[in-house]
Amino acid sequence: MAAEPGGHAPAPVRPPYGAAPEPIPWADHPPAPDAAPAEPAPAGGGATPLPKRVPGAALPGDQRPDLAAAQPAARDGDGGAGLDVGAGLDGGAGLKDVALTRRCFRQPDGRWWYRIDVTEDHLAGGPCAIPSGFAAYLGMSPGESRTVRCATGELTLSWQARPTLEAIRPLLIEAGAQVGGHLFVTVTEDGMLRARHLPAVTGADNAAQALRLVGYTASGGTMDQALRVVATRVGMDGSTPRADLLGRLRERGDRDLLSLLATPV
């Protein structure tokens, strides 16, 4: 994940597949803090072989699957819906756009990352459910299974009853993650799963907690700054009014952020 403008240079891309394995940098050193509140415009990128989801675009094939009719919404570890089904940005039935998908945040590198809130089950080797909106953004389709590379070897992404990232325990152990921490993940166009671990923040005010939940690590931060950063990381303009941002968070299902930002303190 790249640093904010005015801060340190972006971290180098991991070596290509076949090079000697390297540890997850966040396992030994804390992540470089974001340096500025301003959020850049998303960077463009290629679309092979894991094309990014385009708002309003159909999934591979002639038509989108009718998931709402095919199966009930799955639940993930924190009680939220693990399968996002409903109207997307294009207003049609089917998969939600990633911008309307819970716990998905656009980082300064232009990619959307999904926040996994670490549970005991994850640390014990259990699978991790991911929202269908994020799976579709990665180019996945129902019934598909795919292997991605990561710093600890290989992981399997599958979409059977629901999209699932299998056995993230090696990543969590390498990063020194504990229950309550946050693992942000995305997949690059060349099939590399990138992960960033942030420990849970304790004893902080609402603004600092909200910033941590979207992957922003700069110290301090006011409520106004938190509103601007969160807005840009859910695909809105930084000047979006609070009421509109809260409406977007409610629509996405980000109840934790909604409760932190609803009180003007």
KOLKEKOL-758645 format. One record per residue: residue in one letter; residue number from 1; x negated, y negated, z of N, C-alpha, C in turn. Coordinates in steps of 0.05 Angstrom, whole numbers, plus 32768, in hexadecimal, padded with zeros to 4 digits. Layout:
% KOLKEKOL-758645
ATOM   resn   resi    n_X    n_Y    n_Z   ca_X   ca_Y   ca_Z    c_X    c_Y    c_Z
ATOM      a    NUM      X      Y      Z      X      Y      Z      X      Y      Z
...
% end
This chain:
% KOLKEKOL-758645
ATOM   resn   resi    n_X    n_Y    n_Z   ca_X   ca_Y   ca_Z    c_X    c_Y    c_Z
ATOM      m      1   7FEF   8018   8000   8000   8000   8000   7FEF   7FE7   8000
ATOM      a      2   7FF4   7FD4   7FF0   7FE3   7FBD   7FED   7FE7   7FA9   8003
ATOM      a      3   7FD2   7F98   8009   7FD5   7F83   801D   7FE4   7F6C   8012
ATOM      e      4   7FEE   7F5A   8023   7FFC   7F42   801B   7FE9   7F2E   800D
ATOM      p      5   7FF3   7F1C   7FFD   7FE2   7F09   7FEF   7FD2   7EF9   8003
ATOM      g      6   7FB9   7EF3   7FFD   7FA8   7EE3   800E   7F99   7EF4   8022
ATOM      g      7   7F9F   7F0E   8024   7F92   7F20   8036   7F7C   7F2F   8029
ATOM      h      8   7F78   7F47   8033   7F63   7F57   8027   7F6A   7F62   800C
ATOM      a      9   7F57   7F6A   7FFD   7F5C   7F75   7FE2   7F6B   7F8F   7FE6
ATOM      p     10   7F7B   7F98   7FD2   7F8A   7FB1   7FD4   7F77   7FC9   7FD7
ATOM      a     11   7F81   7FDD   7FE6   7F71   7FF5   7FEA   7F6C   8003   7FD0
ATOM      p     12   7F54   800E   7FCC   7F4F   801C   7FB3   7F61   8034   7FAF
ATOM      v     13   7F67   803A   7F96   7F78   8051   7F8F   7F69   806A   7F96
ATOM      r     14   7F77   807E   7FA0   7F6A   8097   7FA7   7F5D   80A4   7F8F
ATOM      p     15   7F47   80B4   7F94   7F39   80C1   7F7D   7F4C   80D3   7F6E
ATOM      p     16   7F46   80D8   7F55   7F57   80EA   7F45   7F57   8106   7F4F
ATOM      y     17   7F6C   8115   7F47   7F6E   8130   7F50   7F56   8140   7F48
ATOM      g     18   7F4C   8150   7F5A   7F34   815F   7F55   7F1C   8155   7F63
ATOM      a     19   7F1D   813C   7F6D   7F07   8131   7F7C   7F08   813C   7F98
ATOM      a     20   7EF1   8138   7FA7   7EF0   8142   7FC2   7F06   8135   7FD3
ATOM      p     21   7F14   8144   7FE5   7F2A   8139   7FF4   7F1F   8123   8007
ATOM      e     22   7F30   8110   800D   7F29   80FA   801F   7F3F   80F8   8034
ATOM      p     23   7F37   80F0   804D   7F4C   80EE   8062   7F5E   80D6   805D
ATOM      i     24   7F75   80D8   8069   7F87   80C1   8067   7F7A   80AA   8077
ATOM      p     25   7F76   8093   806B   7F67   807D   8078   7F74   8074   8092
ATOM      w     26   7F8F   8077   8094   7F9C   806D   80AC   7F99   8080   80C3
ATOM      a     27   7F8D   8098   80BE   7F88   80AA   80D4   7F71   80A1   80E6
ATOM      d     28   7F5E   8093   80DA   7F46   808A   80E8   7F46   806D   80EF
ATOM      h     29   7F53   805D   80DF   7F53   8040   80E3   7F70   8036   80E0
ATOM      p     30   7F77   8022   80F0   7F92   8016   80EC   7F94   8009   80D1
ATOM      p     31   7FAC   8008   80C5   7FB0   7FFC   80AB   7FA8   7FDE   80AC
ATOM      a     32   7F9D   7FD5   8096   7F96   7FB9   8094   7FB0   7FA8   8096
ATOM      p     33   7FB0   7F94   80A7   7FC9   7F85   80AB   7FCF   7F75   8092
ATOM      d     34   7FE9   7F71   808E   7FF2   7F5E   807A   7FEA   7F43   8082
ATOM      a     35   7FE2   7F32   806F   7FD6   7F19   8077   7FE8   7F01   8073
ATOM      a     36   7FFE   7F03   8065   800F   7EEC   8060   802C   7EF4   805E
ATOM      p     37   803E   7EE2   8065   805A   7EE9   8064   8066   7EEA   8048
ATOM      a     38   8059   7EDC   8035   8064   7EDB   801A   8062   7EF6   800C
ATOM      e     39   8078   7EFE   7FFF   8079   7F17   7FF0   8075   7F12   7FD3
ATOM      p     40   8064   7F20   7FC5   8060   7F1B   7FA8   8076   7F28   7F98
ATOM      a     41   8077   7F1F   7F7F   808A   7F2C   7F6D   8080   7F48   7F67
ATOM      p     42   8093   7F5C   7F63   808A   7F77   7F5E   807A   7F7A   7F45
ATOM      a     43   8065   7F8B   7F48   8054   7F8F   7F31   8061   7FA3   7F1E
ATOM      g     44   805A   7FA0   7F04   8065   7FB3   7EF1   8055   7FCC   7EF2
ATOM      g     45   805F   7FE0   7EE5   8051   7FFA   7EE5   805B   800C   7ED0
ATOM      g     46   804B   8021   7ECA   8053   8034   7EB7   8069   8046   7EC1
ATOM      a     47   8071   8059   7EB1   8087   806A   7EB9   8082   8087   7EB2
ATOM      t     48   8069   8091   7EB3   8064   80AC   7EAD   8051   80B8   7EC1
ATOM      p     49   8053   80D1   7ECA   806A   80E2   7EC4   8081   80DF   7ED8
ATOM      l     50   807D   80CD   7EEC   8092   80C8   7F00   809E   80AD   7EFB
ATOM      p     51   80B0   80AA   7EE8   80BB   8090   7EE1   80CA   8083   7EF8
ATOM      k     52   80C7   8069   7EFA   80D5   805A   7F0F   80F2   8056   7F07
ATOM      r     53   8103   8057   7F1B   8120   8055   7F16   8126   8038   7F0D
ATOM      v     54   8135   8035   7EF8   813D   801B   7EEE   815A   8017   7EF5
ATOM      p     55   8161   8000   7F03   817D   7FFC   7F0A   818F   7FFF   7EF2
ATOM      g     56   81A4   8010   7EF5   81B7   8014   7EE0   81B0   802A   7ECD
ATOM      a     57   8198   8034   7ECF   818F   8049   7EBB   8199   8064   7EC4
ATOM      a     58   81A0   8075   7EB1   81A8   8090   7EB8   8191   80A1   7EBE
ATOM      l     59   8195   80B7   7ECC   8181   80CB   7ED1   817B   80DA   7EB7
ATOM      p     60   8164   80E9   7EB6   815F   80F8   7E9E   8176   810A   7E96
ATOM      g     61   817C   810B   7E7C   8193   8119   7E73   81A8   8106   7E69
ATOM      d     62   81BF   8111   7E61   81D3   8100   7E55   81E4   80F1   7E69
ATOM      q     63   81E9   80FD   7E81   81F9   80F0   7E95   81EF   80F6   7EB0
ATOM      r     64   81F6   80E4   7EC3   81EE   80E8   7EDF   81FF   80FE   7EEB
ATOM      p     65   81F4   810E   7EFD   8203   8122   7F0B   8217   8116   7F1E
ATOM      d     66   822E   8122   7F21   8242   8118   7F33   823D   8125   7F4E
ATOM      l     67   8229   811A   7F5D   8221   8126   7F77   8237   8123   7F8B
ATOM      a     68   8247   810E   7F8A   825C   810A   7F9E   8270   8120   7F9D
ATOM      a     69   8276   812A   7F85   8289   8140   7F82   827C   815B   7F87
ATOM      a     70   8262   815D   7F83   8254   8177   7F84   824E   8180   7FA0
ATOM      q     71   8248   816C   7FB2   823F   8175   7FCD   8242   815E   7FE0
ATOM      p     72   8245   8165   7FFA   8247   8150   800F   822D   8142   8014
ATOM      a     73   822E   812B   8020   8215   811D   8026   8206   812C   803C
ATOM      a     74   81EB   8130   8037   81DA   813D   804A   81D2   8128   805F
ATOM      r     75   81CA   8132   8076   81C1   8121   808C   81A3   8125   8091
ATOM      d     76   8195   8110   8097   8179   8114   809D   8174   8111   80BB
ATOM      g     77   815B   810F   80C2   8153   8111   80DE   815F   80FD   80F1
ATOM      d     78   8165   80E4   80E8   816F   80D0   80FA   818D   80CC   80F9
ATOM      g     79   819A   80DF   80EC   81B7   80DE   80EB   81C2   80CE   80D4
ATOM      g     80   81B1   80C3   80C3   81BA   80B4   80AC   81BF   80C6   8094
ATOM      a     81   81CB   80BC   8080   81D0   80CD   8068   81B6   80D2   805A
ATOM      g     82   81AF   80EB   8055   8197   80F2   8046   819C   80F2   8028
ATOM      l     83   81B6   80F1   8020   81BC   80F1   8003   81CE   80D9   7FFE
ATOM      d     84   81C3   80C5   7FF0   81D1   80AD   7FEB   81E2   80B0   7FD2
ATOM      v     85   81FC   80B1   7FD5   820E   80B4   7FBE   8221   809D   7FBE
ATOM      g     86   8226   8091   7FA7   8238   807B   7FA6   8232   8069   7F8F
ATOM      a     87   823C   8050   7F90   8238   803E   7F7A   821C   8032   7F7B
ATOM      g     88   820E   8031   7F65   81F4   8024   7F63   81F7   8008   7F5B
ATOM      l     89   81E0   7FFB   7F53   81E1   7FDF   7F4B   81F1   7FDC   7F32
ATOM      d     90   81F3   7FF1   7F22   8202   7FEE   7F09   8220   7FF1   7F0D
ATOM      g     91   8228   7FF6   7F26   8244   7FF8   7F2C   8251   8013   7F25
ATOM      g     92   8242   8025   7F1B   824D   803F   7F13   824A   8053   7F29
ATOM      a     93   8258   806A   7F27   8256   807F   7F3A   823C   808E   7F36
ATOM      g     94   8231   809A   7F4B   8219   80AA   7F49   8204   80A1   7F5D
ATOM      l     95   81EB   80A3   7F56   81D5   809D   7F69   81D2   8080   7F6F
ATOM      k     96   81CC   8079   7F88   81C6   805E   7F8F   81AC   8055   7F82
ATOM      d     97   81AA   803C   7F7B   8191   8031   7F73   817E   8031   7F8B
ATOM      v     98   8164   8034   7F87   8151   8034   7F9D   8153   801B   7FAE
ATOM      a     99   815A   8004   7FA2   815C   7FEB   7FB1   8173   7FEC   7FC4
ATOM      l    100   8186   7FFE   7FC0   819D   8001   7FD3   819A   801A   7FE4
ATOM      t    101   8183   8025   7FE5   817E   803E   7FF3   8171   8039   800E
ATOM      r    102   817C   8045   8023   8173   8040   803E   8156   8048   8042
ATOM      r    103   8147   8037   8050   812B   803B   8057   8118   803B   8040
ATOM      c    104   8121   8030   8029   810F   802D   8012   8107   8010   8010
ATOM      f    105   80EE   800A   800D   80E4   7FEE   800D   80CF   7FEA   7FF7
ATOM      r    106   80D2   7FD4   7FE9   80BF   7FCE   7FD4   80A8   7FBF   7FE0
ATOM      q    107   8091   7FCB   7FDD   8078   7FC0   7FE9   806A   7FAE   7FD5
ATOM      p    108   8056   7F9F   7FDE   8048   7F8C   7FCC   803B   7F99   7FB4
ATOM      d    109   8037   7FB4   7FB4   802B   7FC1   7F9D   8040   7FC5   7F87
ATOM      g    110   8059   7FBD   7F8C   806E   7FBF   7F78   807E   7FD9   7F79
ATOM      r    111   8074   7FEC   7F89   8082   8006   7F8B   8095   8006   7FA2
ATOM      w    112   80A9   8017   7FA0   80BB   801B   7FB6   80B1   8032   7FC7
ATOM      w    113   80B0   802E   7FE1   80A6   8042   7FF5   80BE   804A   8007
ATOM      y    114   80BE   8063   800F   80D2   806D   8021   80C7   8070   803D
ATOM      r    115   80D5   8066   8051   80CB   8068   806D   80D6   8081   807A
ATOM      i    116   80C4   8093   8082   80CC   80AA   8092   80C7   80A4   80AF
ATOM      d    117   80DC   80A6   80BF   80D9   80A3   80DC   80D2   80BE   80E8
ATOM      v    118   80BA   80C0   80F3   80AF   80DA   80FB   80BF   80E6   8112
ATOM      t    119   80C6   8100   810F   80D4   810F   8123   80C4   8127   812C
ATOM      e    120   80CD   8134   8142   80C0   814C   814B   80C1   8162   8136
ATOM      d    121   80D8   8163   8128   80DB   8177   8113   80C6   8174   80FC
ATOM      h    122   80C1   815A   80F5   80AC   8155   80E0   8091   815F   80EA
ATOM      l    123   808A   8159   8103   8070   8161   810E   806E   817F   8111
ATOM      a    124   8085   818D   8113   8085   81AA   8116   8083   81B8   80FB
ATOM      g    125   8084   81A9   80E5   8082   81B4   80CA   809B   81B6   80BB
ATOM      g    126   80B1   81AA   80C6   80CA   81AA   80B8   80CB   8198   809F
ATOM      p    127   80DD   819D   808D   80E0   818C   8075   80EB   8170   807C
ATOM      c    128   80E7   815E   806A   80F0   8143   806E   8104   813C   8057
ATOM      a    129   811D   8137   805F   8131   812F   804B   812B   8112   8041
ATOM      i    130   812E   810E   8027   812A   80F3   801D   8144   80EB   800E
ATOM      p    131   814A   80D1   800C   8163   80C9   7FFF   8162   80CF   7FE1
ATOM      s    132   8179   80D4   7FD6   817A   80DA   7FB9   8173   80C2   7FA9
ATOM      g    133   8178   80AA   7FB3   8171   8092   7FA4   8153   8090   7FA1
ATOM      f    134   8144   8097   7FB5   8127   8097   7FB4   811C   80AD   7FA2
ATOM      a    135   8129   80C5   7FA5   8120   80DC   7F94   8124   80D5   7F77
ATOM      a    136   813B   80C8   7F70   8140   80C0   7F54   812C   80AC   7F4B
ATOM      y    137   8124   8099   7F5D   8110   8085   7F56   80F6   8092   7F4E
ATOM      l    138   80F0   80A9   7F5B   80D7   80B8   7F55   80D9   80C9   7F3C
ATOM      g    139   80F1   80C8   7F2F   80F5   80D7   7F17   8100   80F3   7F1B
ATOM      m    140   8109   80F9   7F33   8114   8114   7F39   8131   8116   7F30
ATOM      s    141   813A   812F   7F2C   8155   8135   7F25   815F   814C   7F36
ATOM      p    142   8179   814F   7F3B   8183   8165   7F4A   817A   8180   7F3E
ATOM      g    143   8172   8193   7F4F   8169   81AD   7F46   814B   81AE   7F3F
ATOM      e    144   813D   8197   7F41   8121   8196   7F39   810F   819A   7F51
ATOM      s    145   80F8   81A5   7F4C   80E3   81A8   7F61   80C8   819F   7F54
ATOM      r    146   80B8   8191   7F64   809F   8186   7F59   808A   8185   7F6E
ATOM      t    147   8071   818B   7F66   805B   818A   7F78   804B   8170   7F74
ATOM      v    148   8045   8162   7F8A   8036   814A   7F89   801C   814D   7F9A
ATOM      r    149   8008   813F   7F92   7FEE   813F   7FA0   7FEF   812A   7FB6
ATOM      c    150   7FDF   812F   7FCB   7FDC   811C   7FE0   7FC1   811F   7FED
ATOM      a    151   7FBB   810F   8001   7FA0   8110   800D   7F9A   812A   801B
ATOM      t    152   7FAF   8139   8022   7FAB   8152   8031   7FAF   816B   801F
ATOM      g    153   7FB4   8167   8006   7FB8   817E   7FF4   7FD0   817A   7FE1
ATOM      e    154   7FE4   818A   7FE3   7FFB   8188   7FD2   8015   818A   7FE3
ATOM      l    155   802A   817C   7FDA   8044   817E   7FE7   8059   8183   7FD1
ATOM      t    156   806F   818E   7FD9   8085   8194   7FC7   809C   8182   7FCB
ATOM      l    157   80A5   8175   7FB6   80BE   8166   7FB5   80D3   8178   7FA8
ATOM      s    158   80E9   817C   7FB5   80FE   818C   7FA8   8119   817F   7FAC
ATOM      w    159   812B   8185   7F9A   8147   817A   7F9C   815A   8191   7F96
ATOM      q    160   8161   819F   7FAC   8175   81B4   7FA9   818F   81AA   7FB6
ATOM      a    161   8195   81B2   7FCE   81AD   81A7   7FDB   81AA   8189   7FE0
ATOM      r    162   8191   8181   7FE4   818A   8164   7FE8   816D   8161   7FE2
ATOM      p    163   8164   8148   7FDC   8148   8144   7FD7   8138   8148   7FF1
ATOM      t    164   8121   8155   7FEF   8111   815C   8006   80F4   815B   8000
ATOM      l    165   80E5   8150   8012   80C8   8150   8012   80BF   8165   8026
ATOM      e    166   80B4   817B   801C   80AE   8191   802E   8094   818E   803D
ATOM      a    167   8096   8195   8057   807E   8197   8069   806B   8180   8067
ATOM      i    168   8072   816A   8073   8060   8153   8074   804E   8154   808C
ATOM      r    169   804F   816A   809C   803E   816C   80B4   8021   8167   80AF
ATOM      p    170   8014   8172   809A   7FF8   816C   8096   7FF2   814E   8093
ATOM      l    171   8003   813F   8086   7FFF   8122   8084   8002   8115   809F
ATOM      l    172   8015   811E   80AF   801A   8112   80C9   8002   8118   80DC
ATOM      i    173   7FF8   8130   80DB   7FE2   8137   80EC   7FC9   8128   80E5
ATOM      e    174   7FC4   8126   80CA   7FAC   8117   80C1   7FAE   80F9   80C9
ATOM      a    175   7FC6   80EF   80CA   7FCA   80D2   80D1   7FCC   80CE   80EE
ATOM      g    176   7FCD   80E3   80FE   7FD0   80E0   811B   7FEC   80D6   8123
ATOM      a    177   8000   80DD   8113   801B   80D3   8117   8027   80DF   8130
ATOM      q    178   8039   80D0   813D   8048   80DA   8154   8066   80D5   814F
ATOM      v    179   8076   80E2   815F   8093   80DE   815C   809A   80C0   8160
ATOM      g    180   80AA   80B6   814E   80B2   8099   814F   80A1   8088   813D
ATOM      g    181   808B   8093   8132   807B   8084   811F   8088   8084   8104
ATOM      h    182   807C   8075   80F1   8087   8072   80D7   8073   807A   80C1
ATOM      l    183   807B   808C   80AF   806A   8093   8099   8078   8089   807F
ATOM      f    184   806B   8076   8072   8075   806B   8059   8069   807B   8042
ATOM      v    185   8079   8085   802F   806F   8095   8019   807A   808B   7FFE
ATOM      t    186   806A   8090   7FEA   8073   808B   7FCE   8063   809E   7FBD
ATOM      v    187   806A   80A0   7FA3   805B   80B1   7F91   8053   80A0   7F79
ATOM      t    188   803A   80A1   7F71   8030   8091   7F5B   8037   809F   7F40
ATOM      e    189   8033   8091   7F2A   803A   809B   7F10   802A   80B4   7F09
ATOM      d    190   8012   80B8   7F14   8002   80CF   7F0E   8007   80E6   7F21
ATOM      g    191   801C   80E4   7F32   8024   80FB   7F43   8015   80FC   7F5D
ATOM      m    192   800B   80E6   7F67   7FFD   80E5   7F81   8010   80D9   7F96
ATOM      l    193   8015   80E8   7FAB   8025   80DE   7FC1   8013   80CD   7FD3
ATOM      r    194   801A   80B4   7FD6   800B   80A2   7FE8   801B   809F   8002
ATOM      a    195   800D   809F   8018   801A   809D   8032   800C   8088   8043
ATOM      r    196   801C   807B   8054   8011   8067   8067   801F   806B   8081
ATOM      h    197   8010   806F   8096   801C   8073   80B0   801A   8059   80C1
ATOM      l    198   8030   8052   80CE   8030   803C   80E1   803B   8046   80FB
ATOM      p    199   802D   8043   8111   8038   804B   812B   8051   8039   8132
ATOM      a    200   8062   8044   8142   8079   8035   814B   8070   801D   815C
ATOM      v    201   807D   8007   815A   8076   7FEF   8169   8088   7FEF   8182
ATOM      t    202   807C   7FE9   8199   808B   7FE8   81B2   8088   7FCD   81BF
ATOM      g    203   809C   7FC5   81CD   809A   7FAC   81DC   8099   7F93   81CB
ATOM      a    204   80A1   7F95   81B2   80A0   7F7E   819F   80BC   7F72   819C
ATOM      d    205   80BD   7F5A   8192   80D7   7F4D   818E   80E4   7F58   8175
ATOM      n    206   80FD   7F4F   8170   810C   7F5A   8159   80FE   7F55   813F
ATOM      a    207   80F2   7F3D   813B   80E5   7F37   8122   80CE   7F4A   811D
ATOM      a    208   80BD   7F4E   8131   80A5   7F60   812E   80AE   7F7D   8128
ATOM      q    209   80C3   7F86   8135   80CD   7FA1   8130   80D8   7FA4   8114
ATOM      a    210   80E7   7F8F   810B   80F2   7F90   80F0   80DC   7F91   80DB
ATOM      l    211   80C7   7F80   80DF   80B1   7F80   80CC   80A3   7F9B   80CB
ATOM      r    212   809F   7FA8   80E1   8092   7FC2   80E2   80A3   7FD7   80D3
ATOM      l    213   80BD   7FD5   80D5   80CF   7FE9   80C8   80CE   7FE7   80A9
ATOM      v    214   80C5   7FD0   809F   80C3   7FCE   8081   80A6   7FD0   8078
ATOM      g    215   8093   7FD6   808B   8077   7FDB   8084   8066   7FC2   8084
ATOM      y    216   8070   7FAD   8091   8060   7F94   8092   8050   7F93   80AC
ATOM      t    217   8036   7F8F   80AB   8025   7F93   80C2   8017   7F7A   80CD
ATOM      a    218   801D   7F63   80C2   8011   7F4B   80CC   8019   7F46   80E9
ATOM      s    219   8007   7F3C   80FA   800E   7F37   8115   8021   7F1F   8118
ATOM      g    220   802F   7F1F   812E   8042   7F09   8132   8059   7F0A   811F
ATOM      g    221   8064   7EF3   8118   807A   7EF2   8106   8093   7EE7   8113
ATOM      t    222   80A0   7ED4   8106   80B8   7EC8   8110   80D0   7ED7   8103
ATOM      m    223   80E8   7ED0   810E   8100   7EDC   8102   8104   7ED3   80E6
ATOM      d    224   80FE   7EBA   80E0   8101   7EB0   80C4   80EE   7EBF   80B2
ATOM      q    225   80D6   7EC4   80BB   80C3   7ED3   80AB   80CD   7EEF   80A6
ATOM      a    226   80D7   7EFC   80BB   80E2   7F17   80B9   80F8   7F18   80A5
ATOM      l    227   810A   7F04   80A5   8120   7F04   8092   8116   7F02   8075
ATOM      r    228   8101   7EF1   8071   80F7   7EEE   8056   80E9   7F08   804C
ATOM      v    229   80D9   7F14   805D   80CA   7F2C   8056   80DD   7F44   8051
ATOM      v    230   80F0   7F48   8063   8103   7F5E   8060   8113   7F5A   8046
ATOM      a    231   811C   7F41   8041   812B   7F3C   8028   811C   7F45   800F
ATOM      t    232   8103   7F3D   800E   80F3   7F44   7FF6   80EE   7F62   7FF4
ATOM      r    233   80EC   7F6F   800B   80E6   7F8C   800B   80FE   7F9D   8006
ATOM      v    234   8116   7F92   8006   812D   7FA1   7FFE   8137   7F97   7FE2
ATOM      g    235   8126   7F89   7FD4   812C   7F81   7FB9   813B   7F67   7FB5
ATOM      m    236   813C   7F56   7FCA   8149   7F3C   7FC8   8135   7F26   7FC8
ATOM      d    237   813E   7F0D   7FC4   812D   7EF6   7FC5   8127   7EEE   7FE2
ATOM      g    238   810F   7EE4   7FE7   8108   7EDD   8002   8119   7EC7   800E
ATOM      s    239   8126   7EB7   7FFD   8137   7EA2   8008   8154   7EAB   800B
ATOM      t    240   815A   7EC4   8009   8175   7ECE   800B   8180   7EC7   8027
ATOM      p    241   8199   7EBC   8028   81A5   7EB6   8042   81A7   7ECE   8054
ATOM      r    242   81A5   7ECA   806E   81A7   7EE0   8081   81C0   7EF1   807D
ATOM      a    243   81D7   7EE4   8079   81EF   7EF4   8076   81EE   7F07   805E
ATOM      d    244   81E2   7EFE   8048   81E0   7F0F   8031   81CC   7F26   8036
ATOM      l    245   81B6   7F20   8044   81A3   7F35   804A   81B0   7F4A   805D
ATOM      l    246   81BF   7F41   8071   81CC   7F54   8083   81E0   7F65   8074
ATOM      g    247   81EE   7F59   8060   8200   7F68   8050   81F2   7F7D   8040
ATOM      r    248   81DB   7F77   8035   81CB   7F8B   8026   81C2   7FA2   8038
ATOM      l    249   81B8   7F9B   8050   81AF   7FAF   8062   81C6   7FC1   806B
ATOM      r    250   81DE   7FB5   806E   81F5   7FC5   8076   81FD   7FD8   805F
ATOM      e    251   81FB   7FCE   8047   8202   7FDF   802F   81EE   7FF6   802C
ATOM      r    252   81D4   7FF0   8031   81BF   8005   802F   81C1   801A   8046
ATOM      g    253   81CC   8012   805D   81CC   8024   8074   81B5   8020   8086
ATOM      d    254   81A6   800A   8085   818F   8004   8096   819A   7FF9   80B1
ATOM      r    255   81A5   800A   80C2   81B1   8001   80DA   819D   7FF6   80EE
ATOM      d    256   8184   8001   80EE   8170   7FF7   8100   8168   7FDA   80FA
ATOM      l    257   8163   7FD5   80E0   815C   7FBA   80D8   8174   7FA7   80DC
ATOM      l    258   818C   7FB0   80D6   81A4   7FA0   80DA   81A6   7F96   80F6
ATOM      s    259   81A2   7FA8   8109   81A5   7FA0   8126   818F   7F8D   812E
ATOM      l    260   8177   7F91   8123   8160   7F7F   812B   8163   7F63   8120
ATOM      l    261   816E   7F61   8108   8170   7F47   80FA   818A   7F38   80FE
ATOM      a    262   819E   7F46   8109   81B8   7F3A   810C   81B9   7F24   8121
ATOM      t    263   81A7   7F27   8135   81A5   7F14   814B   8190   7EFF   8145
ATOM      p    264   8197   7EE6   8143   8183   7ED1   813C   8171   7EC9   8153
ATOM      v    265   815E   7EDB   8159   814B   7ED5   816E   812E   7ED7   8163
% end
